């Protein structure tokens, strides 16, 4: 079965990824100069959680629905989680109470006019839907966000270095192929040769921690840029429940991102109802140069 974002929309990994994405966007916007936001596996941008695809797994119940319910009783303390929930609520006010925004729409809502967005989606139907979503959302005073159908990895190479000389790149592949992890590790050095100062964010699933540790070690041997791994898990990381946790590999993280991620991830774990066996961690894969 071909992977579709809609099967997993609004699950706990989506929430983790999107809090982190917004935090990184806000960090880059501390400087006035614009930047490119590039999303290599963009999806369709907006998902109806009442749809057959979304209801099939019911994953949003333990994700965005759980967080919104918990936050109503215990408002978030960290600005990152608060900003994410405000964004979701604001977008739902425009698109419907049962919707969940994907990464392109979340990013588009945060980008300034001086920034620029580029979203790539390989499935033509989803790419067309994303174009319609962003066209309906776009208006005067917002950044230009363009959509293209095609291979995200090829477009990544073609669009770097950006004219702005600053970029935040989100790489969020489906991991249908067992070769996805080796491909990412092999791709990073080439991407960094093209544009070594960009901020690169790779989302990855945590199913077997030993496999993730080996992947981290391979990346650490391949690149020299400072790299963080920020992970949140709801189940022990070597159980066979399926998706145990969510990880974000961040190359060239903005200043103090390690401390900020550590704080908001713990709060998010609590809002997600993290029980025994859950946890979060932030660690340097390639150490920051002091």
Secondary structure, DSSP 4 states (H G I P E B T S, - for coil): ----GGGTTTSHHHHHHHHHHHHHHHHHTTSSS--EEEESS---SEEETTSHHHHHH-GGGGTHHHHHHHHHHS---SHHHHHHHHHHHHHHHHH-TTEEE-HHHHHHHH--TT-EEEEEESSHHHHHHHHHHHHHH--TTS-EEEEEES-HHHHHHHT-S-TTS-EEEEE-----STTHHHHHHHHHHHHHHH-TTSEEEEEEEES-HHHHHHHHHHHHHH--S-EEEEEEESS-TTSSSS--EEEEEEETPPTTHHHHHHHHHHHHHHHTT--TT-EEEEEEEEPPP-
